[in-house]
Amino acid sequence: MSDAPRYFAITIPGLEAVAAAELAALSAHDLATVEGGIEFTGSPDTMMRVNLRARSITRVLLRLASFKALSFPELYNKSRRIDWSRYLADGVKLSLRASCQGSRLLHSGRVEKAVFDAICDSHIGVSAEGDAEGQQILIRMDHDQCTISLDCSGDRLDRRGYRLHSGMAPLRETIAAALLQWMQWQPDEWLLTPMCGSGTFAIEAALMATKRAPGLTHDFAFLHWPSLKQKGWQRVKEKAEAMAVTPLLQIHASDLDAKMLAQAELNAADAGVSNLIEFSELDMAMLLPPAGATGGLLLVNPPYGGRIEADTQALYGMLGKVFKRHFSGWRMAVIVPDQACERALAMTAKRRLKIKHGGQWVHVLHLECPARR
């Protein structure tokens, strides 16, 4: 696979291992996990399949070139050697972003201009450098080594298109999907999502269970490349569409806030899964296992920080009591913002995952209550 195209999948910091496992299942090769993403190789079909079906990544970049550049003329000349006509149609708008570290070329604006001039002088009819809506080109200068990457995804992949109604600091769809994968939730087991907020956990679980590709309605950047092989794209898309199933699910989403619950129901309807989720207005303190349920998965993203005025530690203390009192035999995943809240839970974590959420580092705790004998 050494001659295969090289790609980089960007992830939320902390989700790299989960994303790498998902990429491997989608036939990506030569995976190398680094902070913030996964390097991999694969065919153009692999790139399209990953964009279309991966649930835990933010976007995919194609590595166009990597070379040493000690001056702006050298950067210009080597950038011009790239066959830009394969990826940039006449009249396309561009968005160039450069980052520079430990290199002779430290002025990001001049780096962007050198590459932009190289593209323009390659007889490509491009327009509007710096257009935020244009084809993204990323340039990294790291100790005089230049890496030029092309965005394959377009809009961020976590923007599935269904969450038009959300509250404060909603959980990203990619985080919700990754945590379901991390907890190894199966569609044949119960899933409870109290304090459901925008309903993201429940909706992502329903989409996973139906095996519906999350990117079926996404306008990928690669769809506009002159080199795109339409037959290959149709083959990848049709295979993904053929995988869809209609399962019987046991997903319950609840929230004490009636307005928030109504927003979650609208989101589920927009996602086409409202018939697969049971919604109820419920105080977390009153949560009980469904009748006849002896175990399952419980996912909670409690409000904290700017999203709550009450005593956050008291809230986590209440959660721990509910878990221990009523949910023996269940698995729980709870997002905690700090050690004080974790101590308030008064439960020992079986595993933990540190992730970036809402601009801050938080921990996801895997908790279990042993079944009573």
Secondary structure, DSSP 8 states (H G I E B T S, - for coil): -TTS-EEEEE--TT-HHHHHHHHHHTT-EEEEEETTEEEEE--HHHHHHHHHH-SS-SEEEEEEEEEE-SSHHHHHHHHHTS-GGGT--TT-BEEEEEEEESSS---HHHHHHHHHHHHHTTT---B-TT-TTSEEEEEEEETTEEEEEEESSSS-TT--S---S--SS---HHHHHHHHHHTT--TTSEEEESS-TTTHHHHHHHHHHTT--TTTT---GGGG-TT--HHHHHHHHHHHHHT-------EEEEES-HHHHHHHHHHHHHHT-GGGEEEEE--GGG----TT---EEEEE----GGG--S-HHHHHHHHHHHHHHH-TT-EEEEEESSHHHHHHHT---SEEEEEEETTEEEEEEEEE-----
